[in-house]
Amino acid sequence: MDETTDAGGDGGKTDADPGPGADPRSSADPGPGADPGPDADIAADTDADRHEYHPDGEHAFPDARLNEVLDRIESDPEIEAYLEAQNVNPVDRKGYNDHGAKHVEIVRDRALRLYDLLKAGGVEFNGARQQGLDEADEAVIIALAATLHDIGHVVHRHDHPYYSIPLAADLLDDFLPSFYDVPEQVRVKAEVLHAILCHHTEEQPLTLEAGVVRIADGLDMERGRSRVPYEEGGRGINTVSSQAIERVSLREGEETPVQVVIRMNNAAGVYQVDSLLKAKMEGSLVGDRIQTIAINTHNDEDGTKSIVDRIEL
């Protein structure tokens, strides 16, 4: 597998890297001299607090079953052990960034946020429905796939999506009987495994649930959490761009159900978006329902005022 094109979760650590446990929402806001312009709400990142999934919040989908599953995920010792063990190969042995519990938390939260916005926008999902499952199972499929998509790293970083399949299948065989009868276990398992495999850019999703997980994996890209490899100790485009993304926000769009706003402190961040998120969007089945806007907030040459550049991708 070509490490530079695997959008499933690469990146690295630099001295400026806040580390895998850092809160990506702590980035600084634009300076007071910024021209608000027509995109003042975007530049101000007014939706920054809506990254996480809140079980007790209002959602555009039936969430009771999902909340039960999430409670069980958080208390499952085997899943917890995998989320710790899967970080050893990519981080300790390969020198990449976090692929463990923090990455999974971010991907799952953003996948559920994407799903919620798409449902609110009237988008109909096909995975659970075509399997004869309930609408409530759509979010369950997304949450389980987002949780287990990277466990193949315990085998090897290379080709990890393919190793994730048998490992996730074993976990699901133990996990799903608490919530489903045998026929539904098989169908939910099939959809989860499909979504896990298709988070890798070389496999095309056949369901919108899989497409959501695929895109959410690429949205873990704030400073220090880039999914694109960098040259350790170097100053190449990967290194510079991996530090350029300040914040990723998901909100309701005006022209599309979802608007993804990516705030950068350096135009090099566009490289991250173009080499990673674009590949995730293509073939996702939901890319045309998502508007992506990159905002570059920086100082002019003499450093006296802040400039906001808006790039729509």
C-alpha positions as CSV (number, residue, x, y, z in Angstrom):
1,M,0.0,0.0,0.0
2,D,1.3,3.4,-0.9
3,E,1.7,5.2,2.5
4,T,1.3,8.7,0.9
5,T,-2.1,7.9,-0.5
6,D,-3.6,5.8,2.4
7,A,-6.1,8.2,3.8
8,G,-7.1,5.7,6.5
9,G,-4.9,7.3,9.2
10,D,-1.4,8.5,8.7
11,G,0.4,11.4,10.1
12,G,3.2,12.0,12.5
13,K,4.7,13.7,15.5
14,T,6.7,16.8,15.6
15,D,8.0,18.9,18.4
16,A,5.0,21.2,17.8
17,D,2.6,18.3,17.8
18,P,0.2,18.6,20.7
19,G,0.0,14.8,20.8
20,P,-2.8,12.3,20.4
21,G,-4.6,13.3,23.6
22,A,-4.7,17.0,22.7
23,D,-8.1,18.7,22.4
24,P,-8.3,19.9,18.8
25,R,-10.9,22.5,19.8
26,S,-8.3,24.5,21.8
27,S,-6.9,26.3,18.7
28,A,-6.8,30.1,18.7
29,D,-9.5,32.2,17.0
30,P,-8.8,34.7,14.3
31,G,-7.4,38.1,15.4
32,P,-9.6,41.0,16.1
33,G,-8.6,42.7,12.9
34,A,-10.1,40.1,10.7
35,D,-12.5,41.4,8.1
36,P,-15.8,39.6,9.0
37,G,-17.1,39.8,5.4
38,P,-20.0,37.6,4.2
39,D,-18.6,34.6,6.0
40,A,-18.3,36.0,9.5
41,D,-20.0,33.1,11.1
42,I,-17.7,30.7,9.3
43,A,-14.5,32.6,10.3
44,A,-15.7,32.9,13.9
45,D,-16.4,29.1,14.0
46,T,-19.7,29.6,15.8
47,D,-20.5,25.9,15.6
48,A,-17.3,24.7,17.2
49,D,-18.9,23.2,20.2
50,R,-21.0,20.8,18.2
51,H,-18.4,18.2,17.3
52,E,-19.4,15.6,19.9
53,Y,-22.3,13.3,19.9
54,H,-24.5,13.9,23.0
55,P,-26.8,10.9,23.8
56,D,-29.3,13.2,25.5
57,G,-29.5,15.7,22.7
58,E,-32.1,16.1,20.0
59,H,-31.4,14.1,16.9
60,A,-33.0,13.7,13.5
61,F,-33.0,9.9,13.9
62,P,-34.2,7.4,16.5
63,D,-31.3,7.2,19.0
64,A,-32.4,4.9,21.8
65,R,-30.8,1.8,20.4
66,L,-27.7,3.7,19.5
67,N,-27.3,5.0,23.0
68,E,-27.6,1.5,24.4
69,V,-24.9,0.3,22.1
70,L,-22.6,3.2,22.9
71,D,-23.0,2.4,26.6
72,R,-22.0,-1.2,26.0
73,I,-19.0,-0.1,23.8
74,E,-17.6,2.1,26.5
75,S,-17.8,-0.7,29.1
76,D,-16.5,-3.5,26.9
77,P,-13.1,-4.6,28.2
78,E,-12.1,-6.3,24.9
79,I,-12.9,-3.3,22.8
80,E,-11.0,-1.1,25.2
81,A,-8.0,-3.4,25.0
82,Y,-8.0,-3.3,21.2
83,L,-8.2,0.5,21.1
84,E,-5.0,0.5,23.2
85,A,-3.2,-2.3,21.4
86,Q,-3.9,-1.0,17.9
87,N,-1.8,2.1,18.6
88,V,1.4,0.3,19.1
89,N,2.3,-0.5,15.5
90,P,1.4,2.9,14.0
91,V,2.7,5.1,16.8
92,D,5.5,3.2,18.6
93,R,6.9,1.2,15.7
94,K,6.1,3.4,12.7
95,G,6.2,6.9,14.2
96,Y,2.8,8.0,13.0
97,N,0.2,9.8,15.0
98,D,-2.7,8.5,17.1
99,H,-4.8,5.6,15.8
100,G,-6.2,4.6,19.2
101,A,-9.0,5.6,21.5
102,K,-8.8,9.3,20.8
103,H,-8.9,8.8,17.0
104,V,-11.8,6.4,17.3
105,E,-13.7,8.8,19.5
106,I,-13.2,11.7,17.1
107,V,-14.2,9.5,14.0
108,R,-17.3,8.1,15.8
109,D,-18.4,11.5,17.0
110,R,-18.0,13.1,13.5
111,A,-19.6,10.2,11.8
112,L,-22.7,10.5,14.0
113,R,-22.7,14.3,13.5
114,L,-22.5,13.8,9.7
115,Y,-25.3,11.2,9.9
116,D,-27.5,13.5,12.0
117,L,-27.0,16.4,9.6
118,L,-27.7,14.3,6.6
119,K,-30.8,12.8,8.1
120,A,-32.0,16.3,9.1
121,G,-31.5,17.3,5.4
122,G,-33.8,14.5,4.2
123,V,-31.1,12.1,3.0
124,E,-32.3,8.5,2.9
125,F,-29.7,5.8,3.9
126,N,-29.7,2.5,2.1
127,G,-27.5,0.0,4.1
128,A,-29.8,-1.0,6.9
129,R,-32.9,-0.5,4.8
130,Q,-31.8,-2.9,2.1
131,Q,-31.0,-5.5,4.7
132,G,-34.5,-5.3,6.1
133,L,-33.3,-3.7,9.3
134,D,-34.8,-0.8,11.2
135,E,-34.0,2.9,10.7
136,A,-32.6,2.8,14.2
137,D,-29.9,0.4,13.0
138,E,-28.4,2.9,10.6
139,A,-26.7,4.8,13.5
140,V,-25.7,1.5,15.2
141,I,-23.9,0.4,12.0
142,I,-22.1,3.7,11.7
143,A,-21.0,3.7,15.4
144,L,-19.8,0.2,15.4
145,A,-17.9,0.6,12.2
146,A,-16.3,3.8,13.4
147,T,-15.3,2.1,16.6
148,L,-13.7,-0.9,15.0
149,H,-12.4,0.4,11.7
150,D,-8.7,0.5,12.7
151,I,-8.3,-2.6,14.9
152,G,-6.4,-4.3,12.1
153,H,-3.4,-2.2,13.2
154,V,-2.7,-4.8,15.8
155,V,-1.6,-7.0,13.0
156,H,0.2,-4.4,10.8
157,R,0.0,-0.9,9.7
158,H,0.1,-1.9,6.1
159,D,-3.2,-3.2,4.7
160,H,-4.8,-2.8,8.1
161,P,-8.4,-2.4,6.8
162,Y,-8.2,-6.0,5.6
163,Y,-6.9,-7.3,8.9
164,S,-9.7,-5.3,10.7
165,I,-12.4,-7.5,9.0
166,P,-11.8,-10.9,10.8
167,L,-10.9,-9.2,14.1
168,A,-14.1,-7.1,14.0
169,A,-16.2,-10.1,13.0
170,D,-15.1,-12.0,16.1
171,L,-15.9,-9.0,18.3
172,L,-19.3,-8.5,16.7
173,D,-20.1,-12.2,17.2
174,D,-19.8,-11.6,21.0
175,F,-21.2,-8.1,21.0
176,L,-24.4,-8.2,18.9
177,P,-26.3,-11.0,20.6
178,S,-27.1,-8.6,23.4
179,F,-29.1,-6.5,21.0
180,Y,-30.3,-8.7,18.1
181,D,-31.7,-12.1,17.2
182,V,-29.5,-14.2,14.9
183,P,-30.9,-13.0,11.5
184,E,-30.4,-9.4,12.5
185,Q,-27.0,-10.1,14.0
186,V,-25.8,-11.4,10.6
187,R,-27.2,-8.4,8.7
188,V,-25.9,-5.8,11.1
189,K,-22.5,-7.5,11.1
190,A,-22.4,-7.6,7.3
191,E,-23.1,-3.8,7.1
192,V,-20.5,-3.0,9.8
193,L,-17.8,-5.0,8.0
194,H,-18.6,-3.4,4.7
195,A,-18.2,0.1,6.3
196,I,-15.0,-0.9,7.9
197,L,-13.5,-2.1,4.7
198,C,-14.6,1.0,2.8
199,H,-13.0,3.5,5.1
200,H,-10.0,2.6,3.0
201,T,-9.9,4.7,-0.2
202,E,-9.3,1.8,-2.5
203,E,-12.6,0.2,-1.7
204,Q,-15.8,1.9,-2.9
205,P,-18.7,2.2,-0.5
206,L,-22.0,0.7,-1.6
207,T,-24.0,2.2,1.2
208,L,-24.3,5.7,2.6
209,E,-23.6,4.4,6.1
210,A,-20.2,3.3,4.8
211,G,-19.6,6.6,3.1
212,V,-20.2,8.5,6.3
213,V,-17.6,6.4,8.2
214,R,-15.1,6.9,5.3
215,I,-15.4,10.7,5.3
216,A,-15.4,10.9,9.1
217,D,-12.1,9.1,9.2
218,G,-10.6,11.8,7.1
219,L,-12.0,14.6,9.3
220,D,-9.6,13.8,12.1
221,M,-7.1,16.2,10.6
222,E,-6.6,19.1,13.0
223,R,-3.0,20.2,13.9
224,G,-1.0,17.3,15.1
225,R,-3.7,14.8,14.0
226,S,-3.1,14.8,10.2
227,R,-4.0,11.6,8.4
228,V,-1.2,12.3,5.8
229,P,2.4,11.2,6.5
230,Y,5.1,13.8,7.1
231,E,8.8,13.8,7.0
232,E,10.0,13.6,10.6
233,G,12.3,16.5,11.3
234,G,11.8,17.8,7.8
235,R,10.1,20.9,6.4
236,G,8.4,19.4,3.4
237,I,4.8,20.0,2.4
238,N,3.5,17.1,4.5
239,T,5.2,18.5,7.6
240,V,4.0,22.1,7.1
241,S,0.5,21.2,6.0
242,S,0.0,18.7,8.9
243,Q,0.4,21.6,11.3
244,A,-1.8,24.0,9.3
245,I,-5.3,22.8,10.2
246,E,-6.6,24.6,13.2
247,R,-10.2,23.3,13.4
248,V,-12.8,21.3,11.5
249,S,-16.4,22.2,12.1
250,L,-19.5,20.4,10.9
251,R,-22.7,22.4,10.5
252,E,-26.0,22.6,8.5
253,G,-25.3,24.0,5.1
254,E,-27.4,26.5,3.1
255,E,-27.0,24.7,-0.2
256,T,-26.3,21.2,1.0
257,P,-27.4,19.2,4.1
258,V,-23.8,19.5,5.5
259,Q,-21.2,22.1,5.4
260,V,-17.6,21.2,6.5
261,V,-15.6,24.2,7.5
262,I,-11.8,23.8,7.8
263,R,-9.9,26.6,9.5
264,M,-6.2,26.9,8.6
265,N,-3.3,29.1,9.7
266,N,-1.4,28.4,6.5
267,A,-2.5,27.9,3.0
268,A,-0.4,24.7,3.0
269,G,-3.4,23.1,4.8
270,V,-5.1,22.9,1.4
271,Y,-2.7,20.1,0.6
272,Q,-4.1,18.1,3.5
273,V,-7.6,18.6,2.3
274,D,-6.8,17.9,-1.3
275,S,-4.7,14.8,-0.7
276,L,-6.9,13.4,2.0
277,L,-10.5,14.6,2.2
278,K,-11.0,14.8,-1.5
279,A,-10.1,11.1,-1.9
280,K,-12.4,10.2,1.0
281,M,-15.3,12.2,-0.6
282,E,-14.9,10.6,-4.0
283,G,-17.0,7.5,-4.3
284,S,-18.5,8.0,-0.8
285,L,-22.1,8.3,-2.2
286,V,-22.6,11.4,0.1
287,G,-20.0,13.7,-1.2
288,D,-22.4,15.7,-3.3
289,R,-24.4,16.5,-0.1
290,I,-21.4,18.0,1.6
291,Q,-20.0,21.5,0.9
292,T,-16.4,21.9,2.0
293,I,-15.0,25.4,2.8
294,A,-11.4,26.0,3.8
295,I,-10.7,29.3,5.6
296,N,-7.1,30.5,5.8
297,T,-6.6,33.1,8.6
298,H,-3.1,34.6,8.5
299,N,-1.2,37.8,8.9
300,D,-0.2,40.0,6.0
301,E,3.5,40.5,5.2
302,D,4.1,43.2,7.9
303,G,2.1,41.3,10.4
304,T,-0.2,44.2,11.2
305,K,-3.6,42.7,10.3
306,S,-5.3,39.5,9.9
307,I,-6.4,38.3,6.5
308,V,-9.1,35.7,5.8
309,D,-9.0,33.8,2.6
310,R,-12.0,31.6,1.7
311,I,-11.5,28.6,-0.5
312,E,-14.4,26.4,-1.5
313,L,-13.4,22.9,-2.5
